Amino acid sequence: MVLLRKKNAMPIFERISKWMAERRSSDVTVTPFAGGSARIPSFGVSVNNGNALNITALYAGIRIISENIAAFPKNVKRETKEGWVNDKDHPAFGLIDHKPNPYTNKFDFWNCIVTWLVGWGNAYAIIKWGPGGVPKALYQVHPACVRVKLVEGKKWYQVQITTQGLTWLNGTYSDDDMLHFMLLTLDGIKGENPIVRNAMALSKNLAQEKFASEFYERGGQVKGVMEMDSHLGDDEYMTFMNHFGNVGGNFDTPLLEYGIKYKQLSIDPVAAQLIQSETFSVQDVARILNLPPHLLAELSHATYSNIEEQNTQFVQLSLRPTVKRLEVELENKLFIGQETNEYSVKFNLDGLMRGNTDARTKYYHGAILDGYMTPNEARTLEGLERKEGLDYFLRPLNSEKVGEDNNADKE
């Protein structure tokens, strides 16, 4: 039986479009592909989603999360009497793990989606449906180009793209036709922008980089004044300034004439603890992105023994919640009718959860000997080909069921 998606009457689209067009003073003004500036006290540097990516730790952290999730194998599973099995024939599988749309491959699509989710707090993809209510394409849309409204208990999305070649995606979409992935949300309607929420910490990072840049640009010289007890005439003043200005290199020492003394006004980078401040800034970014600091090359508290444990925590506490957000939204939108009870979407995180070679060897050894994994299943997890004759389960002969007569089989 073919299931058709029910569409609302045309007047509702006109009403939604009208309400979407209304501007409210409380809305944050955003520029497409840049993000909205934070309206909170800063360190002299305004922060938005565009310039925040100039922070190396933030840029690297978002890449680590997005590229890892984009690389995970993705499966559509169907529940049968024998359990959950992979269903590669379902149209959703081709979109999720093959080619979402004609101009984007699967890695770039998910890399883009997760980058927006982690960096903007929201990620969107328009679902294009084929005959019979079958999903045929997913088109990613930048968060700055989407406005969300809740009308009569249903979410609606207005897409307004100015990029040439993508304007044909503009329009108003119902919740059924839009994948909406949210990070932290306070109302269940839209996710919070982490850059805006943490603008003060990030502006401090940008201010430190600006200070360091200006310091090196000035040849390592800091601000100061020159004092003297007597008065210089115009000729003496011009002579002194010419001599002093000609000695502007990093390795030249000026001669202060006429009893002039140099007095520093600003704090030098050592006194300002610039290196320590940069370390704290990396730790701030690690907290914002929920990443272990060593993944951002901050190794002040890292040891050989705790890095492996932190890598496991990275998968469990950082990647897994993000992946679950993706799985739930895909299941809610791509499967309709009875399919919602039969199908699920799973991102395979086993590759990162297996640990090092020694840990994997011990895991497979115990799993096979204890009888809950076959040798072929272990080979599959390691990316090896299945071999004939290795689809068997072992039963430990030195184990018996509790309460049963151990001699019953011997009689």
C-alpha positions, 0 to 999 in steps of 0.5 A: 500500500502506498502512503501519501502525505497529507497536505494542508489547504492553500490558505494556510500557506498564505497566512503563514507567509504573511505572519513570517513577513512581519518583523518584530523588534525582539527578533535578532537581526542576522546576516545570511551566512554570518550570524547575529552579533551578541548584544552583551558586554564584550572585550571590545570585539563583537562576536558572530558566527562568522568571525568566531570561526577565526578562533583556531580552537573553535574551528578545529573543535567543530571540524573534529565533531562534524567530520567524525559524525560525517564519517560514521556508517549510517544504516536504515534498520527494519524490525523483523521476527529475527530482530533488526536487520539492515534495509538497503532497499528503503529510499531513505537509506540512499539519501542518508548513506549514499547521495542526499541530493544531486550536488552534494555527496553524503560526507559533505552533506553530514559535515555541513549539517553537523557544522551548523548544528554545533556552530549555530545550534540549528541545522535544516534540510528540506525534504523533497518528496516523490510520487507516493510519498517517497523521499527523493532528496534532502537539501541542506539550508543554512540556518541564517536563511530560515525563520521558524514560527509556531502556528496553531501548534505546528511549526512552519519554516520560511526559507529565503536564500539569496545565493545564486543557484539556490533561490529555487528552494525559497518558500514556506515549508511545513514541519513534515517537509523540513528536517530540523536538528536542534542543539540546546533548546529552551522552548522546543521550537528552535535551538540556542545559538552557542556562539551568541550564548558564549559570546563573552568568552569567545570575544575574550579569545578574539581580543587576546588574538587581536592584542597579540597581532598588534604587539607583533605588528608593532615589532614587539614594542609596547606603549609608553611615554618619554619624560624629561626634567627640562624643556626641548626646543623645536629643533632639539625635539625634531632631531631627537624624534628623527633619531628615535624613529630611525631605530625601530627594529626589534634588535636595535637599541635607541639612545635617549638624549637630553636626559629623556627617560622612557616610561612604559604605560601598557602591560607587556605580554609576559605580565599579561600572562598571554600564554596562560590566557590562550590556554584558558581560552582553549579550555573555554572552547572545549567546554562550549563544544563538550570536547576533551581539551587534548583534542584541541592540542591543549595537553597541560593536564593530559597523560598517556593513561587518561587520554584513552579514557577521554577519547571514550568519553568524547564518543559517549558524552559528545558525539553520541548525544549529537548523533541521537538528535540526528537519528530521532529527527530522521526517524520522525520525518522520513518514515510515515504511517506504519513505517514509524513502528518498523524502521529506525536509523542508526549511526554506527559508532563502533569504530571509535568505541572499540579502543586500541588493538589490545582492548579490541583483542580482549573484547573479541576474545571474551565475546567469542568464547562466552558465546554471544558473538561469532568469529564472522561478526568480529571480522565484520566489526574489524572491516574484514571479509566474512569467511565460510564456516565462521558463523557459529557460537561457542558454549563454555563447557565449564558452565551450567545453568543455575539450579539444574542437575549437572549430571542429567546429561551424563545419564 
